[in-house]
Amino acid sequence: MKQPLTVTCPTCRAPVEWGPQSPHRPFCSERCKLIDLGAWAAEAHAIPGENLEDELFSGELPPRGH
Ligand SMILES: [Zn+2]
């Protein structure tokens, strides 16, 4: 017996059958696919230097004394 291969939708964790009946695999739907692509694009467009600057600034704060 051959079991149908299923994968987990990366966005909503729903089981998705891996086959022509799931055109958006590994996503369960076009909606989940767009959500994931949107999240990826937001990360790609983030400026890496911003976080570094915040860390440097917080490092200038005087140490907390008791
Ligand atoms: Zn999904």
PDB file of the backbone (N, CA, C, O) and the ligand in Angstrom, with CONECT records:
HET     ZN  A 101       1
ATOM      1  N   MET A   1       0.858  -1.216   0.000  1.00  0.00           N
ATOM      2  CA  MET A   1       0.000   0.000   0.000  1.00  0.00           C
ATOM      3  C   MET A   1       0.878   1.244   0.000  1.00  0.00           C
ATOM      4  O   MET A   1       1.824   1.350   0.780  1.00  0.00           O
ATOM      5  N   LYS A   2       0.563   2.155  -0.857  1.00  0.00           N
ATOM      6  CA  LYS A   2       1.326   3.403  -0.935  1.00  0.00           C
ATOM      7  C   LYS A   2       0.530   4.518  -0.272  1.00  0.00           C
ATOM      8  O   LYS A   2      -0.578   4.853  -0.688  1.00  0.00           O
ATOM      9  N   GLN A   3       1.132   5.084   0.778  1.00  0.00           N
ATOM     10  CA  GLN A   3       0.446   6.184   1.469  1.00  0.00           C
ATOM     11  C   GLN A   3       0.745   7.500   0.766  1.00  0.00           C
ATOM     12  O   GLN A   3       1.858   7.710   0.284  1.00  0.00           O
ATOM     13  N   PRO A   4      -0.236   8.381   0.706  1.00  0.00           N
ATOM     14  CA  PRO A   4       0.031   9.691   0.094  1.00  0.00           C
ATOM     15  C   PRO A   4       0.994  10.484   0.961  1.00  0.00           C
ATOM     16  O   PRO A   4       0.852  10.519   2.184  1.00  0.00           O
ATOM     17  N   LEU A   5       1.968  11.115   0.334  1.00  0.00           N
ATOM     18  CA  LEU A   5       2.948  11.909   1.063  1.00  0.00           C
ATOM     19  C   LEU A   5       2.324  13.252   1.452  1.00  0.00           C
ATOM     20  O   LEU A   5       1.743  13.954   0.624  1.00  0.00           O
ATOM     21  N   THR A   6       2.460  13.576   2.704  1.00  0.00           N
ATOM     22  CA  THR A   6       1.941  14.868   3.144  1.00  0.00           C
ATOM     23  C   THR A   6       3.065  15.675   3.772  1.00  0.00           C
ATOM     24  O   THR A   6       3.976  15.128   4.393  1.00  0.00           O
ATOM     25  N   VAL A   7       2.980  16.978   3.598  1.00  0.00           N
ATOM     26  CA  VAL A   7       3.926  17.889   4.220  1.00  0.00           C
ATOM     27  C   VAL A   7       3.143  18.846   5.108  1.00  0.00           C
ATOM     28  O   VAL A   7       1.915  18.898   5.047  1.00  0.00           O
ATOM     29  N   THR A   8       3.854  19.597   5.927  1.00  0.00           N
ATOM     30  CA  THR A   8       3.191  20.544   6.817  1.00  0.00           C
ATOM     31  C   THR A   8       3.308  21.951   6.247  1.00  0.00           C
ATOM     32  O   THR A   8       4.397  22.407   5.898  1.00  0.00           O
ATOM     33  N   CYS A   9       2.183  22.620   6.162  1.00  0.00           N
ATOM     34  CA  CYS A   9       2.184  23.995   5.664  1.00  0.00           C
ATOM     35  C   CYS A   9       3.071  24.845   6.581  1.00  0.00           C
ATOM     36  O   CYS A   9       2.831  24.897   7.787  1.00  0.00           O
ATOM     37  N   PRO A  10       4.098  25.515   6.023  1.00  0.00           N
ATOM     38  CA  PRO A  10       5.016  26.297   6.863  1.00  0.00           C
ATOM     39  C   PRO A  10       4.324  27.472   7.569  1.00  0.00           C
ATOM     40  O   PRO A  10       4.824  27.971   8.577  1.00  0.00           O
ATOM     41  N   THR A  11       3.201  27.903   7.051  1.00  0.00           N
ATOM     42  CA  THR A  11       2.535  29.070   7.631  1.00  0.00           C
ATOM     43  C   THR A  11       1.557  28.686   8.726  1.00  0.00           C
ATOM     44  O   THR A  11       1.605  29.254   9.817  1.00  0.00           O
ATOM     45  N   CYS A  12       0.664  27.730   8.462  1.00  0.00           N
ATOM     46  CA  CYS A  12      -0.388  27.428   9.442  1.00  0.00           C
ATOM     47  C   CYS A  12      -0.289  26.007   9.983  1.00  0.00           C
ATOM     48  O   CYS A  12      -1.141  25.589  10.766  1.00  0.00           O
ATOM     49  N   ARG A  13       0.738  25.256   9.580  1.00  0.00           N
ATOM     50  CA  ARG A  13       0.994  23.907  10.102  1.00  0.00           C
ATOM     51  C   ARG A  13      -0.078  22.898   9.717  1.00  0.00           C
ATOM     52  O   ARG A  13      -0.177  21.841  10.339  1.00  0.00           O
ATOM     53  N   ALA A  14      -0.864  23.197   8.724  1.00  0.00           N
ATOM     54  CA  ALA A  14      -1.878  22.243   8.296  1.00  0.00           C
ATOM     55  C   ALA A  14      -1.224  21.194   7.394  1.00  0.00           C
ATOM     56  O   ALA A  14      -0.302  21.512   6.643  1.00  0.00           O
ATOM     57  N   PRO A  15      -1.697  19.943   7.462  1.00  0.00           N
ATOM     58  CA  PRO A  15      -1.154  18.913   6.578  1.00  0.00           C
ATOM     59  C   PRO A  15      -1.559  19.164   5.129  1.00  0.00           C
ATOM     60  O   PRO A  15      -2.721  19.445   4.838  1.00  0.00           O
ATOM     61  N   VAL A  16      -0.589  19.059   4.227  1.00  0.00           N
ATOM     62  CA  VAL A  16      -0.836  19.311   2.804  1.00  0.00           C
ATOM     63  C   VAL A  16      -0.408  18.087   2.019  1.00  0.00           C
ATOM     64  O   VAL A  16       0.723  17.624   2.166  1.00  0.00           O
ATOM     65  N   GLU A  17      -1.287  17.558   1.191  1.00  0.00           N
ATOM     66  CA  GLU A  17      -0.928  16.421   0.348  1.00  0.00           C
ATOM     67  C   GLU A  17       0.012  16.875  -0.745  1.00  0.00           C
ATOM     68  O   GLU A  17      -0.252  17.851  -1.448  1.00  0.00           O
ATOM     69  N   TRP A  18       1.128  16.148  -0.881  1.00  0.00           N
ATOM     70  CA  TRP A  18       2.137  16.501  -1.881  1.00  0.00           C
ATOM     71  C   TRP A  18       1.739  15.881  -3.212  1.00  0.00           C
ATOM     72  O   TRP A  18       1.981  14.698  -3.455  1.00  0.00           O
ATOM     73  N   GLY A  19       1.128  16.690  -4.069  1.00  0.00           N
ATOM     74  CA  GLY A  19       0.703  16.180  -5.366  1.00  0.00           C
ATOM     75  C   GLY A  19       0.054  17.274  -6.174  1.00  0.00           C
ATOM     76  O   GLY A  19      -0.072  18.410  -5.716  1.00  0.00           O
ATOM     77  N   PRO A  20      -0.358  16.930  -7.373  1.00  0.00           N
ATOM     78  CA  PRO A  20      -0.958  17.939  -8.274  1.00  0.00           C
ATOM     79  C   PRO A  20      -2.244  18.538  -7.715  1.00  0.00           C
ATOM     80  O   PRO A  20      -2.679  19.602  -8.157  1.00  0.00           O
ATOM     81  N   GLN A  21      -2.857  17.852  -6.737  1.00  0.00           N
ATOM     82  CA  GLN A  21      -4.076  18.412  -6.142  1.00  0.00           C
ATOM     83  C   GLN A  21      -3.765  19.554  -5.183  1.00  0.00           C
ATOM     84  O   GLN A  21      -4.677  20.241  -4.721  1.00  0.00           O
ATOM     85  N   SER A  22      -2.483  19.762  -4.878  1.00  0.00           N
ATOM     86  CA  SER A  22      -2.081  20.862  -4.004  1.00  0.00           C
ATOM     87  C   SER A  22      -1.122  21.785  -4.760  1.00  0.00           C
ATOM     88  O   SER A  22       0.092  21.713  -4.571  1.00  0.00           O
ATOM     89  N   PRO A  23      -1.664  22.640  -5.602  1.00  0.00           N
ATOM     90  CA  PRO A  23      -0.805  23.486  -6.463  1.00  0.00           C
ATOM     91  C   PRO A  23       0.061  24.459  -5.690  1.00  0.00           C
ATOM     92  O   PRO A  23       1.031  24.986  -6.234  1.00  0.00           O
ATOM     93  N   HIS A  24      -0.272  24.709  -4.426  1.00  0.00           N
ATOM     94  CA  HIS A  24       0.493  25.694  -3.650  1.00  0.00           C
ATOM     95  C   HIS A  24       1.449  25.040  -2.668  1.00  0.00           C
ATOM     96  O   HIS A  24       2.019  25.715  -1.811  1.00  0.00           O
ATOM     97  N   ARG A  25       1.631  23.715  -2.787  1.00  0.00           N
ATOM     98  CA  ARG A  25       2.522  23.017  -1.864  1.00  0.00           C
ATOM     99  C   ARG A  25       3.906  23.664  -1.843  1.00  0.00           C
ATOM    100  O   ARG A  25       4.318  24.154  -2.895  1.00  0.00           O
ATOM    101  N   PRO A  26       4.645  23.709  -0.768  1.00  0.00           N
ATOM    102  CA  PRO A  26       4.264  23.056   0.492  1.00  0.00           C
ATOM    103  C   PRO A  26       3.215  23.826   1.305  1.00  0.00           C
ATOM    104  O   PRO A  26       2.943  23.464   2.449  1.00  0.00           O
ATOM    105  N   PHE A  27       2.634  24.863   0.740  1.00  0.00           N
ATOM    106  CA  PHE A  27       1.609  25.609   1.467  1.00  0.00           C
ATOM    107  C   PHE A  27       0.243  25.007   1.186  1.00  0.00           C
ATOM    108  O   PHE A  27       0.040  24.382   0.146  1.00  0.00           O
ATOM    109  N   CYS A  28      -0.710  25.194   2.123  1.00  0.00           N
ATOM    110  CA  CYS A  28      -2.024  24.600   1.954  1.00  0.00           C
ATOM    111  C   CYS A  28      -2.880  25.443   1.024  1.00  0.00           C
ATOM    112  O   CYS A  28      -3.863  24.948   0.472  1.00  0.00           O
ATOM    113  N   SER A  29      -2.521  26.709   0.841  1.00  0.00           N
ATOM    114  CA  SER A  29      -3.341  27.578   0.015  1.00  0.00           C
ATOM    115  C   SER A  29      -2.488  28.740  -0.485  1.00  0.00           C
ATOM    116  O   SER A  29      -1.375  28.965  -0.010  1.00  0.00           O
ATOM    117  N   GLU A  30      -3.032  29.468  -1.446  1.00  0.00           N
ATOM    118  CA  GLU A  30      -2.303  30.614  -1.976  1.00  0.00           C
ATOM    119  C   GLU A  30      -2.112  31.670  -0.894  1.00  0.00           C
ATOM    120  O   GLU A  30      -1.101  32.373  -0.858  1.00  0.00           O
ATOM    121  N   ARG A  31      -3.115  31.766  -0.006  1.00  0.00           N
ATOM    122  CA  ARG A  31      -3.049  32.738   1.081  1.00  0.00           C
ATOM    123  C   ARG A  31      -1.821  32.496   1.970  1.00  0.00           C
ATOM    124  O   ARG A  31      -1.076  33.425   2.281  1.00  0.00           O
ATOM    125  N   CYS A  32      -1.625  31.237   2.372  1.00  0.00           N
ATOM    126  CA  CYS A  32      -0.480  30.915   3.220  1.00  0.00           C
ATOM    127  C   CYS A  32       0.832  31.156   2.468  1.00  0.00           C
ATOM    128  O   CYS A  32       1.827  31.577   3.057  1.00  0.00           O
ATOM    129  N   LYS A  33       0.819  30.886   1.177  1.00  0.00           N
ATOM    130  CA  LYS A  33       2.019  31.104   0.374  1.00  0.00           C
ATOM    131  C   LYS A  33       2.384  32.586   0.359  1.00  0.00           C
ATOM    132  O   LYS A  33       3.551  32.947   0.516  1.00  0.00           O
ATOM    133  N   LEU A  34       1.384  33.437   0.168  1.00  0.00           N
ATOM    134  CA  LEU A  34       1.635  34.876   0.121  1.00  0.00           C
ATOM    135  C   LEU A  34       2.089  35.393   1.481  1.00  0.00           C
ATOM    136  O   LEU A  34       2.949  36.271   1.553  1.00  0.00           O
ATOM    137  N   ILE A  35       1.523  34.860   2.553  1.00  0.00           N
ATOM    138  CA  ILE A  35       1.922  35.283   3.904  1.00  0.00           C
ATOM    139  C   ILE A  35       3.401  34.971   4.119  1.00  0.00           C
ATOM    140  O   ILE A  35       4.155  35.798   4.632  1.00  0.00           O
ATOM    141  N   ASP A  36       3.806  33.753   3.715  1.00  0.00           N
ATOM    142  CA  ASP A  36       5.198  33.367   3.919  1.00  0.00           C
ATOM    143  C   ASP A  36       6.131  34.208   3.061  1.00  0.00           C
ATOM    144  O   ASP A  36       7.181  34.640   3.536  1.00  0.00           O
ATOM    145  N   LEU A  37       5.768  34.446   1.820  1.00  0.00           N
ATOM    146  CA  LEU A  37       6.607  35.261   0.942  1.00  0.00           C
ATOM    147  C   LEU A  37       6.702  36.682   1.467  1.00  0.00           C
ATOM    148  O   LEU A  37       7.752  37.317   1.361  1.00  0.00           O
ATOM    149  N   GLY A  38       5.616  37.184   2.033  1.00  0.00           N
ATOM    150  CA  GLY A  38       5.612  38.528   2.589  1.00  0.00           C
ATOM    151  C   GLY A  38       6.549  38.634   3.771  1.00  0.00           C
ATOM    152  O   GLY A  38       7.264  39.626   3.913  1.00  0.00           O
ATOM    153  N   ALA A  39       6.554  37.613   4.628  1.00  0.00           N
ATOM    154  CA  ALA A  39       7.436  37.610   5.788  1.00  0.00           C
ATOM    155  C   ALA A  39       8.887  37.572   5.342  1.00  0.00           C
ATOM    156  O   ALA A  39       9.744  38.240   5.921  1.00  0.00           O
ATOM    157  N   TRP A  40       9.156  36.787   4.307  1.00  0.00           N
ATOM    158  CA  TRP A  40      10.520  36.679   3.808  1.00  0.00           C
ATOM    159  C   TRP A  40      10.964  38.015   3.229  1.00  0.00           C
ATOM    160  O   TRP A  40      12.095  38.444   3.458  1.00  0.00           O
ATOM    161  N   ALA A  41      10.092  38.673   2.486  1.00  0.00           N
ATOM    162  CA  ALA A  41      10.440  39.948   1.867  1.00  0.00           C
ATOM    163  C   ALA A  41      10.698  41.004   2.939  1.00  0.00           C
ATOM    164  O   ALA A  41      11.598  41.830   2.790  1.00  0.00           O
ATOM    165  N   ALA A  42       9.919  40.984   4.009  1.00  0.00           N
ATOM    166  CA  ALA A  42      10.100  41.964   5.077  1.00  0.00           C
ATOM    167  C   ALA A  42      11.470  41.778   5.723  1.00  0.00           C
ATOM    168  O   ALA A  42      12.137  42.756   6.061  1.00  0.00           O
ATOM    169  N   GLU A  43      11.887  40.533   5.892  1.00  0.00           N
ATOM    170  CA  GLU A  43      13.200  40.282   6.485  1.00  0.00           C
ATOM    171  C   GLU A  43      14.307  40.732   5.556  1.00  0.00           C
ATOM    172  O   GLU A  43      15.309  41.294   6.000  1.00  0.00           O
ATOM    173  N   ALA A  44      14.129  40.484   4.254  1.00  0.00           N
ATOM    174  CA  ALA A  44      15.162  40.816   3.284  1.00  0.00           C
ATOM    175  C   ALA A  44      15.354  42.322   3.189  1.00  0.00           C
ATOM    176  O   ALA A  44      16.453  42.798   2.903  1.00  0.00           O
ATOM    177  N   HIS A  45      14.284  43.070   3.428  1.00  0.00           N
ATOM    178  CA  HIS A  45      14.372  44.520   3.292  1.00  0.00           C
ATOM    179  C   HIS A  45      14.804  45.209   4.582  1.00  0.00           C
ATOM    180  O   HIS A  45      15.018  46.421   4.590  1.00  0.00           O
ATOM    181  N   ALA A  46      14.933  44.463   5.657  1.00  0.00           N
ATOM    182  CA  ALA A  46      15.359  45.074   6.917  1.00  0.00           C
ATOM    183  C   ALA A  46      16.814  45.516   6.795  1.00  0.00           C
ATOM    184  O   ALA A  46      17.627  44.827   6.178  1.00  0.00           O
ATOM    185  N   ILE A  47      17.134  46.647   7.375  1.00  0.00           N
ATOM    186  CA  ILE A  47      18.506  47.155   7.312  1.00  0.00           C
ATOM    187  C   ILE A  47      19.302  46.574   8.489  1.00  0.00           C
ATOM    188  O   ILE A  47      18.980  46.842   9.646  1.00  0.00           O
ATOM    189  N   PRO A  48      20.335  45.784   8.196  1.00  0.00           N
ATOM    190  CA  PRO A  48      21.083  45.111   9.277  1.00  0.00           C
ATOM    191  C   PRO A  48      21.745  46.104  10.231  1.00  0.00           C
ATOM    192  O   PRO A  48      21.919  45.798  11.411  1.00  0.00           O
ATOM    193  N   GLY A  49      22.116  47.288   9.741  1.00  0.00           N
ATOM    194  CA  GLY A  49      22.838  48.244  10.580  1.00  0.00           C
ATOM    195  C   GLY A  49      21.993  48.824  11.697  1.00  0.00           C
ATOM    196  O   GLY A  49      22.534  49.306  12.692  1.00  0.00           O
ATOM    197  N   GLU A  50      20.671  48.786  11.553  1.00  0.00           N
ATOM    198  CA  GLU A  50      19.811  49.422  12.551  1.00  0.00           C
ATOM    199  C   GLU A  50      19.933  48.769  13.921  1.00  0.00           C
ATOM    200  O   GLU A  50      20.041  49.457  14.936  1.00  0.00           O
ATOM    201  N   ASN A  51      19.915  47.438  13.946  1.00  0.00           N
ATOM    202  CA  ASN A  51      20.018  46.737  15.227  1.00  0.00           C
ATOM    203  C   ASN A  51      21.372  46.999  15.884  1.00  0.00           C
ATOM    204  O   ASN A  51      21.463  47.160  17.101  1.00  0.00           O
ATOM    205  N   LEU A  52      22.417  47.040  15.065  1.00  0.00           N
ATOM    206  CA  LEU A  52      23.756  47.261  15.595  1.00  0.00           C
ATOM    207  C   LEU A  52      23.819  48.629  16.270  1.00  0.00           C
ATOM    208  O   LEU A  52      24.395  48.779  17.348  1.00  0.00           O
ATOM    209  N   GLU A  53      23.217  49.623  15.619  1.00  0.00           N
ATOM    210  CA  GLU A  53      23.236  50.971  16.167  1.00  0.00           C
ATOM    211  C   GLU A  53      22.533  51.024  17.519  1.00  0.00           C
ATOM    212  O   GLU A  53      22.984  51.697  18.446  1.00  0.00           O
ATOM    213  N   ASP A  54      21.411  50.296  17.611  1.00  0.00           N
ATOM    214  CA  ASP A  54      20.683  50.266  18.879  1.00  0.00           C
ATOM    215  C   ASP A  54      21.543  49.665  19.991  1.00  0.00           C
ATOM    216  O   ASP A  54      21.527  50.135  21.129  1.00  0.00           O
ATOM    217  N   GLU A  55      22.296  48.617  19.639  1.00  0.00           N
ATOM    218  CA  GLU A  55      23.127  47.972  20.655  1.00  0.00           C
ATOM    219  C   GLU A  55      24.230  48.910  21.123  1.00  0.00           C
ATOM    220  O   GLU A  55      24.534  48.961  22.315  1.00  0.00           O
ATOM    221  N   LEU A  56      24.825  49.645  20.209  1.00  0.00           N
ATOM    222  CA  LEU A  56      25.882  50.577  20.581  1.00  0.00           C
ATOM    223  C   LEU A  56      25.330  51.657  21.492  1.00  0.00           C
ATOM    224  O   LEU A  56      25.962  52.041  22.476  1.00  0.00           O
ATOM    225  N   PHE A  57      24.147  52.140  21.155  1.00  0.00           N
ATOM    226  CA  PHE A  57      23.546  53.203  21.955  1.00  0.00           C
ATOM    227  C   PHE A  57      23.259  52.728  23.377  1.00  0.00           C
ATOM    228  O   PHE A  57      23.544  53.434  24.344  1.00  0.00           O
ATOM    229  N   SER A  58      22.697  51.531  23.496  1.00  0.00           N
ATOM    230  CA  SER A  58      22.362  51.020  24.830  1.00  0.00           C
ATOM    231  C   SER A  58      23.635  50.754  25.623  1.00  0.00           C
ATOM    232  O   SER A  58      23.617  50.786  26.854  1.00  0.00           O
ATOM    233  N   GLY A  59      24.753  50.488  24.922  1.00  0.00           N
ATOM    234  CA  GLY A  59      26.005  50.235  25.621  1.00  0.00           C
ATOM    235  C   GLY A  59      26.557  51.493  26.280  1.00  0.00           C
ATOM    236  O   GLY A  59      27.384  51.400  27.187  1.00  0.00           O
ATOM    237  N   GLU A  60      26.106  52.680  25.832  1.00  0.00           N
ATOM    238  CA  GLU A  60      26.601  53.914  26.414  1.00  0.00           C
ATOM    239  C   GLU A  60      25.866  54.281  27.702  1.00  0.00           C
ATOM    240  O   GLU A  60      26.292  55.172  28.437  1.00  0.00           O
ATOM    241  N   LEU A  61      24.774  53.595  27.964  1.00  0.00           N
ATOM    242  CA  LEU A  61      24.041  53.892  29.183  1.00  0.00           C
ATOM    243  C   LEU A  61      24.874  53.526  30.414  1.00  0.00           C
ATOM    244  O   LEU A  61      25.558  52.503  30.403  1.00  0.00           O
ATOM    245  N   PRO A  62      24.834  54.317  31.446  1.00  0.00           N
ATOM    246  CA  PRO A  62      25.618  54.006  32.646  1.00  0.00           C
ATOM    247  C   PRO A  62      25.148  52.709  33.285  1.00  0.00           C
ATOM    248  O   PRO A  62      23.953  52.415  33.263  1.00  0.00           O
ATOM    249  N   PRO A  63      26.050  51.933  33.849  1.00  0.00           N
ATOM    250  CA  PRO A  63      25.660  50.663  34.484  1.00  0.00           C
ATOM    251  C   PRO A  63      24.781  50.911  35.700  1.00  0.00           C
ATOM    252  O   PRO A  63      24.945  51.888  36.430  1.00  0.00           O
ATOM    253  N   ARG A  64      23.847  49.995  35.889  1.00  0.00           N
ATOM    254  CA  ARG A  64      22.936  50.140  37.021  1.00  0.00           C
ATOM    255  C   ARG A  64      23.631  49.798  38.344  1.00  0.00           C
ATOM    256  O   ARG A  64      24.172  48.703  38.503  1.00  0.00           O
ATOM    257  N   GLY A  65      23.610  50.729  39.278  1.00  0.00           N
ATOM    258  CA  GLY A  65      24.207  50.438  40.569  1.00  0.00           C
ATOM    259  C   GLY A  65      23.134  50.177  41.598  1.00  0.00           C
ATOM    260  O   GLY A  65      21.970  50.522  41.391  1.00  0.00           O
ATOM    261  N   HIS A  66      23.503  49.593  42.664  1.00  0.00           N
ATOM    262  CA  HIS A  66      22.534  49.299  43.723  1.00  0.00           C
ATOM    263  C   HIS A  66      22.699  50.255  44.879  1.00  0.00           C
ATOM    264  O   HIS A  66      21.969  50.162  45.866  1.00  0.00           O
TER     265      HIS A  66
HETATM  266 ZN    ZN A 101      -1.551  26.943   5.462  1.00  0.00          ZN2+
END
